[in-house]
């Protein structure tokens, strides 16, 4: 008896649909590509030649194909909510590419439709499976650096984009299309809901009418804060850490390949109390009671929990729990909306 397989239909054969989703489906023995949708004939022909699958110009036609188990929504961002809801209404499970939605109302409608249809809604926040993220999570949860109180995340490049993601009518911009990965990781590490948001959006180097530079400061209900800067408008000559995690007993600094962890043992350092009056020996505490700092350099690679499609298989065929729930990604969309709401964005930054 052969092992069961999941039959996929992919809507959109662009960068994410072809290079990410079909690239993940292709080698899996538990997956079969049975249908695709794309407006470009040459892309449909390419898929048909390799997979022998059905091809369609419009999603509505593919939804009538009965042997599809899961629809992958890899259409432009502005269509994610509507296409997902249509697929759920057609009694298909759905994998929706990020961003999940363009606002919280869309996200709520998607979640509600999944419950009504009794189908699974997977959101492709695949970085939650990256071993770089599981490394950060493992260090925080281990207590090695103590109680986390601040996170800094920085990612830079300099590109002059001119594609569909530079237009607001398509749901474009760095905040919608790059930041969901970073925000998702930050929200998982903060350990509590975000209550305060401050943001700044600018358009510097790319075409279109959306931001290519995002700066945001977040504060969670537990007091932990996060400073996020995601930009495609900076060409930095020196290395800046991708992640800095600050705890009350130490700090992790990472460039995504290796991490340097510096920490101290509270038992060794002992308690401290305020001493009023003249400073003893005219010195600071760090001079009279130096801390015995420990340091290690480790590969930025945490536990292997498989990949996104491994979890889809486990959920659909073996009744496992989702690693990325749509409710958790709704929080990403909510915070994105708060960043945007607090930012007076007026298009391309004027030259002096």
C-alpha positions in Angstrom: 0.0 0.0 0.0 1.4 3.4 -1.1 1.8 6.2 1.4 -1.0 8.9 1.2 -0.1 12.1 -0.5 -1.5 15.6 -0.4 -2.7 17.0 -3.7 -1.8 20.7 -4.2 -3.1 23.4 -6.5 -0.9 26.5 -6.7 -2.4 29.9 -7.6 0.4 32.2 -8.9 3.6 30.9 -10.5 5.8 33.9 -9.8 8.7 34.3 -7.3 6.9 32.7 -4.3 4.6 30.4 -6.2 7.3 28.8 -8.4 10.5 29.4 -6.5 9.3 28.7 -3.0 6.1 26.7 -3.0 6.5 24.5 -6.0 10.2 24.1 -5.2 9.1 22.7 -1.8 6.4 20.5 -3.2 8.5 19.1 -6.1 10.8 16.8 -4.0 8.2 15.5 -1.5 7.0 12.0 -1.7 3.9 13.0 0.3 2.9 15.7 -2.2 1.5 16.0 -5.7 1.0 19.1 -7.8 -2.3 18.5 -9.6 -3.2 22.0 -10.7 -1.9 25.6 -11.2 -3.2 29.0 -12.0 -1.4 31.8 -13.7 -2.4 34.5 -16.3 0.8 33.9 -18.3 0.5 31.0 -20.8 4.3 30.3 -20.8 4.2 29.7 -17.1 1.2 27.4 -17.3 2.9 25.4 -20.1 6.1 25.1 -18.0 4.1 23.6 -15.1 2.2 21.3 -17.4 5.3 20.0 -19.1 7.0 19.1 -15.8 4.1 17.9 -13.7 1.4 16.9 -16.1 -1.0 19.0 -14.0 -4.2 20.8 -14.9 -3.7 24.5 -15.8 -6.0 27.5 -15.5 -6.0 31.2 -16.2 -8.4 32.0 -13.2 -8.6 30.7 -9.7 -12.4 30.3 -9.8 -11.9 27.5 -12.4 -9.3 25.6 -10.4 -11.6 25.6 -7.4 -14.0 23.4 -9.2 -11.4 20.6 -9.5 -12.4 18.0 -7.0 -9.2 16.2 -6.4 -7.3 19.2 -4.9 -6.7 19.0 -1.1 -4.8 22.2 -0.6 -4.8 25.5 -2.5 -1.6 27.6 -2.2 -2.4 31.3 -2.6 0.7 32.9 -4.0 -1.1 35.7 -5.9 -0.2 39.4 -5.4 -0.6 40.5 -1.8 -3.8 42.5 -2.4 -5.6 39.3 -3.4 -4.5 37.1 -0.5 -7.7 37.6 1.6 -10.2 37.3 -1.2 -8.5 34.3 -2.8 -8.1 32.5 0.5 -11.7 33.0 1.4 -12.8 31.7 -2.0 -10.7 28.6 -1.7 -12.0 27.9 1.8 -15.5 28.3 0.6 -14.8 25.7 -2.0 -13.9 23.3 0.8 -10.1 23.4 0.3 -7.4 23.7 2.9 -5.3 26.8 2.2 -1.7 27.8 2.4 -1.6 31.6 2.1 1.6 33.4 1.3 2.6 36.3 3.5 1.4 38.9 4.2 -1.7 37.1 5.4 -3.8 40.2 4.8 -3.7 43.9 4.3 -5.6 44.7 7.5 -7.0 43.1 10.6 -10.5 43.0 9.2 -9.4 40.8 6.3 -7.4 38.5 8.6 -10.5 38.1 10.8 -12.7 37.2 7.9 -10.1 34.6 6.7 -10.0 33.0 10.2 -13.8 33.0 10.5 -14.2 31.4 7.0 -11.7 28.6 7.9 -13.7 27.8 11.0 -17.0 27.9 9.1 -15.6 25.7 6.4 -13.9 23.4 8.9 -10.7 23.6 6.9 -7.1 24.4 7.9 -5.7 27.8 7.1 -1.9 27.8 7.0 0.0 31.1 6.8 3.4 30.8 5.1 5.4 32.4 7.9 8.1 29.9 7.1 10.9 31.6 9.0 9.5 30.3 12.2 11.0 27.0 11.1 14.5 28.4 10.4 17.2 27.1 12.7 18.4 30.7 13.2 15.0 31.5 14.8 14.9 28.3 16.8 18.4 29.2 18.1 17.2 32.6 19.3 14.2 31.1 20.9 16.2 28.4 22.6 18.7 30.9 24.1 15.8 33.0 25.5 13.9 30.1 26.9 17.0 28.6 28.5 17.4 31.6 30.8 21.1 31.9 29.9 20.9 35.6 29.4 18.2 36.1 32.1 14.9 37.9 31.6 14.7 39.4 28.1 14.0 43.1 28.2 15.0 44.4 24.8 15.3 43.0 21.2 17.1 44.7 18.3 16.6 43.4 14.7 18.3 45.0 11.7 18.4 44.1 8.1 19.7 46.2 5.3 20.3 46.2 1.5 20.3 48.7 -1.2 18.1 47.9 -4.2 16.2 50.0 -6.7 13.1 48.0 -7.1 10.7 48.5 -10.0 8.3 45.5 -9.8 4.7 45.2 -8.7 5.6 45.3 -5.0 6.5 48.9 -5.3 2.8 49.9 -5.8 0.3 50.4 -3.0 -2.6 49.2 -5.2 -0.9 45.8 -5.1 -0.3 45.8 -1.4 3.4 46.5 -2.0 6.1 47.9 0.2 8.7 46.7 2.7 6.3 46.8 5.6 3.8 44.4 4.0 6.2 42.1 2.1 9.5 41.9 4.1 8.6 42.9 7.6 6.1 40.1 8.3 9.0 37.7 8.6 10.9 39.9 11.1 7.8 41.0 13.1 6.7 37.4 13.4 10.0 36.4 15.0 10.0 39.5 17.3 6.5 38.8 18.5 7.3 35.2 19.3 10.4 36.3 21.3 8.7 39.2 23.2 6.6 36.8 25.2 3.6 39.2 25.5 1.2 41.2 23.3 2.4 44.5 21.9 0.7 47.5 23.5 2.7 50.5 22.2 4.0 51.1 18.7 6.0 53.9 17.1 7.0 53.7 13.5 8.5 55.6 10.6 8.2 54.8 6.9 10.2 56.4 4.1 10.7 55.8 0.3 14.3 56.4 -0.7 15.7 54.3 -3.5 12.9 52.4 -5.3 10.2 53.3 -7.8 6.5 53.3 -7.0 4.5 54.9 -4.2 5.4 52.7 -1.1 8.0 52.6 1.5 11.4 50.9 1.2 12.7 51.9 4.6 10.9 50.9 7.9 11.8 51.8 11.4 9.6 50.6 14.3 9.8 50.6 18.1 7.5 48.2 20.0 6.7 47.7 23.7 4.9 44.6 25.0 2.7 44.4 28.0 5.5 42.6 30.0 7.7 45.7 29.5 10.0 44.1 26.9 10.8 46.3 24.0 11.9 45.8 20.4 13.7 48.1 17.9 13.3 46.9 14.3 14.9 48.5 11.2 14.3 46.8 7.8 15.5 48.8 4.9 16.4 48.3 1.2 17.8 51.8 1.0 21.1 51.4 2.9 24.5 50.2 1.7 26.4 49.9 5.0 30.2 49.6 4.9 30.5 47.9 8.3 28.8 44.9 9.7 25.8 45.5 12.0 24.4 42.6 14.0 21.2 41.2 12.7 20.0 40.4 16.2 20.8 41.6 19.6 18.9 40.1 22.5 19.3 41.8 25.8 18.6 40.1 29.1 19.2 41.1 32.7 22.1 38.6 32.9 23.6 38.9 29.5 23.4 39.6 25.8 23.3 37.6 22.6 24.7 39.3 19.5 24.2 37.5 16.1 25.0 38.0 12.5 22.7 35.1 11.5 25.6 32.8 11.0 27.2 32.8 14.5 26.2 34.2 17.9 28.3 35.6 20.7 26.7 35.1 24.1 28.0 37.0 27.1 26.5 36.3 30.5 27.2 36.1 34.2 25.9 33.8 36.9 23.8 35.7 39.5 24.9 33.4 42.3 28.5 34.4 41.6 27.8 38.1 41.3 25.8 38.3 44.5 23.2 40.8 45.5 23.8 44.6 45.3 22.4 47.3 47.5 22.6 51.0 47.4 25.4 52.5 49.5 24.7 56.2 50.3 27.3 58.7 51.0 30.8 59.0 49.5 31.8 56.4 46.9 34.0 53.8 48.5 37.6 54.3 47.4 36.4 56.9 45.0 35.5 54.0 42.7 32.5 52.6 40.8 30.9 49.3 41.7 32.3 47.7 38.6 35.8 48.5 39.8 35.4 47.2 43.3 33.1 44.3 42.6 33.9 43.2 39.0 31.6 40.6 37.4 33.0 37.4 36.2 31.7 37.5 32.6 31.4 34.3 30.6 31.5 34.2 26.8 30.9 31.7 24.1 30.7 31.8 20.3 28.2 29.4 18.8 26.7 28.6 15.5 23.4 30.4 15.0 21.6 27.2 14.5 19.0 25.9 16.9 16.9 22.7 17.0 15.7 21.3 13.7 11.9 21.2 13.8 11.5 20.4 10.1 10.2 22.9 7.6 6.8 24.5 6.8 5.6 21.8 4.5 6.6 19.1 7.0 4.2 20.7 9.4 1.4 20.9 6.8 1.9 17.1 6.2 1.8 16.3 9.9 -1.3 18.4 10.4 -3.3 17.0 7.5 -2.2 13.4 7.5 -1.3 12.8 11.2 -3.5 15.2 13.1 -0.5 17.2 14.6 -0.8 20.8 15.9 0.0 23.8 13.6 3.3 25.5 14.4 2.0 28.7 12.8 -1.6 29.4 13.7 -3.5 32.0 11.7 -4.4 33.7 15.0 -0.7 34.2 15.8 -0.2 35.8 12.3 -3.2 38.0 12.8 -1.1 39.7 15.5 1.6 40.4 12.9 -1.0 42.1 10.8 -2.3 44.1 13.7 1.1 45.4 14.6 1.8 46.3 10.9 -1.4 48.3 10.9 -0.3 50.1 14.1 3.1 51.0 12.6 1.4 52.3 9.4 -1.2 54.2 11.4 1.4 56.2 13.3 3.4 57.1 10.3 2.7 60.2 8.1 4.0 58.6 4.8 3.8 60.9 1.8 5.8 59.0 -0.8 9.3 59.5 -2.0 11.6 61.5 0.3 12.3 64.9 -1.2 15.9 65.7 -2.2 17.5 68.6 -0.4 
